């Protein structure tokens, strides 16, 4: 576990702290959504966010969820409306949170726990570790042809 400092993010309604993201829960999962600029949206992060469901089940087990991005809150609100997302989504723009997590300009999943007002990071994963969380990707990875994407090293003649 690594102690994490205080951060204030931007919500549609104003500022919210890292501690606030827990609500009444002792655990928090945070997905850092890539910021590709004002007119771009990361397709992988979009696909991932489309797969975030059953947050009420997590909450029943003491786990809160938040999605953060260095995108401005206005862009986040626009993207949420366009995609019909209801996930809690905040802007980390202007904070060092992304850099402190080691995500840089990429994406990352972090697990946090709190002890009173103290917050600790307990787990982090990126790239294929995040992929493992998505039902659609897991099923495709188990099928004979895989995801059928251009980057896969498939035998000659296999669909891609």
C-alpha positions, 0 to 999 in steps of 0.5 A: 500500500502506498499513501496518496495525497489530497487531490481536488478534481472538477465535477459538473457541480464543482470541486470533489476530493479524492476522499469524496470519491469514496462516498461512504465506501472504504474502497475505490476503483479509479479508471484514468481515461486518456486525454487525446485533445479537444476533438478526439476520444481514445477508442480503447478508453471509450470501449472500456467505459462502455463496459463499466456496469453494475456499479450498484453491485460494487457499492453494495460490497463497499466499492465505489467507482470513479472515472477520471481524465485530464480532459476539461469537465466541459468535454467530459460532460459532452462525451458522457451525454453523447455516449449516454454514460452515467458513470461518475466521471471527473476532470483531473486537469490541473492536478498532478494525479495522473502523473503521480499514478504513473499513467503519464498520457495513457490509461490506468486502473487504480484501487484505493482504500481509505482508513479514516481520512487517509487514502492508500493505493493498493493496486494498479494495472494498465494495458492488457491488465485493464483489458482483462476486465472486459467481458467482450475482450475476454470472450474474444481472447478465448475464441479460436480467432481471437479479437481479429484485430490488425495488431494480432499475429494471426496465421495466414488466412485467418480473419482479421 
